[in-house]
Structure formats: structure tokens, C-alpha cells
Amino acid sequence: PYLTVRADGKVGVNTAIPQTALDVRGMARVYTSSSTPCTKDIEGAIAYDPRIQHFLGCNAVEWRRLDN
């Protein structure tokens, strides 16, 4: 199965039995554009900015680097 959506809302990508809200078997890719504002609506979002080659986290106010 490529995509599974269970009745309890759990989503699996390349897995038929997702154990968490989003369960991905294999690599996942996340990235953002510089125009994506960090707001309360996306608080907790994680992104990768290829321009600076760092992972970022949104704290509802600003994007902050998550790695060194």
C-alpha cells in the first residue's frame, strides 16, 4: 500500500498499519520557502531550508534553527 488512512485518523505512507498520526516507512522530505510565515496556525511545524541547509521549527512567532 502506498497510502493508508485509518478510521481513527492515522495515516500511513508505505505502511498498511500506521502506529502514529503520521507513520512513514522510508524517507520523508520536508522543506519550506522563505515566504512561509511562522504563525500560531502552524506552530510546531518542522521544515528544511535548502538555502541555509538547516532544519527549522516554528514556535508560533519565528522560524528557529533546530540543528547546530
C-alpha beads as a LAMMPS data file, in Angstrom:
LAMMPS data file: protein, C-alpha beads

68 atoms
67 bonds

1 atom types
1 bond types

-500.0 500.0 xlo xhi
-500.0 500.0 ylo yhi
-500.0 500.0 zlo zhi

Masses

1 110.0

Atoms # bond

1 1 1 0.000 0.000 0.000
2 1 1 1.213 3.462 -0.828
3 1 1 -1.199 5.402 1.376
4 1 1 -3.387 4.182 4.224
5 1 1 -5.922 6.297 6.081
6 1 1 -7.449 4.559 9.075
7 1 1 -10.830 5.309 10.621
8 1 1 -9.056 6.672 13.729
9 1 1 -7.297 9.293 11.579
10 1 1 -3.840 7.692 11.478
11 1 1 -2.142 7.980 8.100
12 1 1 0.453 5.569 6.771
13 1 1 2.763 6.122 3.833
14 1 1 4.155 2.830 2.548
15 1 1 2.718 1.048 5.581
16 1 1 -0.680 -0.590 5.934
17 1 1 -0.742 -0.330 9.740
18 1 1 0.215 3.194 10.870
19 1 1 1.009 3.345 14.589
20 1 1 1.098 7.155 14.952
21 1 1 -0.750 10.132 13.467
22 1 1 1.672 10.072 10.515
23 1 1 3.717 6.930 10.014
24 1 1 6.156 6.958 7.091
25 1 1 8.119 3.895 6.036
26 1 1 11.062 5.217 4.084
27 1 1 12.456 8.710 3.743
28 1 1 10.358 11.824 4.151
29 1 1 11.248 15.220 2.732
30 1 1 10.266 18.491 4.337
31 1 1 11.175 21.948 3.160
32 1 1 9.850 25.461 3.184
33 1 1 10.151 28.594 1.150
34 1 1 11.311 31.846 2.681
35 1 1 7.805 33.212 2.129
36 1 1 6.162 30.768 4.556
37 1 1 5.373 32.826 7.673
38 1 1 5.670 31.228 11.100
39 1 1 2.348 31.862 12.815
40 1 1 0.261 30.331 15.587
41 1 1 -1.636 28.405 12.894
42 1 1 1.439 26.311 12.070
43 1 1 3.121 26.262 15.499
44 1 1 5.155 23.063 15.829
45 1 1 5.838 22.790 12.099
46 1 1 9.245 21.495 11.041
47 1 1 10.850 22.474 7.759
48 1 1 14.168 22.301 5.968
49 1 1 15.561 25.396 4.289
50 1 1 17.911 24.344 1.479
51 1 1 19.293 27.873 1.140
52 1 1 20.956 27.696 4.579
53 1 1 20.965 23.875 4.815
54 1 1 19.345 23.686 8.267
55 1 1 16.186 22.306 9.830
56 1 1 13.828 24.904 11.282
57 1 1 10.987 24.795 13.792
58 1 1 8.089 27.231 14.079
59 1 1 7.389 28.440 17.638
60 1 1 4.295 30.456 16.578
61 1 1 6.398 33.621 16.253
62 1 1 9.511 32.811 14.236
63 1 1 11.390 30.021 12.499
64 1 1 14.333 28.857 14.655
65 1 1 17.148 26.525 13.738
66 1 1 16.779 23.056 15.243
67 1 1 20.277 21.858 14.476
68 1 1 23.737 23.276 15.019

Bonds

1 1 1 2
2 1 2 3
3 1 3 4
4 1 4 5
5 1 5 6
6 1 6 7
7 1 7 8
8 1 8 9
9 1 9 10
10 1 10 11
11 1 11 12
12 1 12 13
13 1 13 14
14 1 14 15
15 1 15 16
16 1 16 17
17 1 17 18
18 1 18 19
19 1 19 20
20 1 20 21
21 1 21 22
22 1 22 23
23 1 23 24
24 1 24 25
25 1 25 26
26 1 26 27
27 1 27 28
28 1 28 29
29 1 29 30
30 1 30 31
31 1 31 32
32 1 32 33
33 1 33 34
34 1 34 35
35 1 35 36
36 1 36 37
37 1 37 38
38 1 38 39
39 1 39 40
40 1 40 41
41 1 41 42
42 1 42 43
43 1 43 44
44 1 44 45
45 1 45 46
46 1 46 47
47 1 47 48
48 1 48 49
49 1 49 50
50 1 50 51
51 1 51 52
52 1 52 53
53 1 53 54
54 1 54 55
55 1 55 56
56 1 56 57
57 1 57 58
58 1 58 59
59 1 59 60
60 1 60 61
61 1 61 62
62 1 62 63
63 1 63 64
64 1 64 65
65 1 65 66
66 1 66 67
67 1 67 68
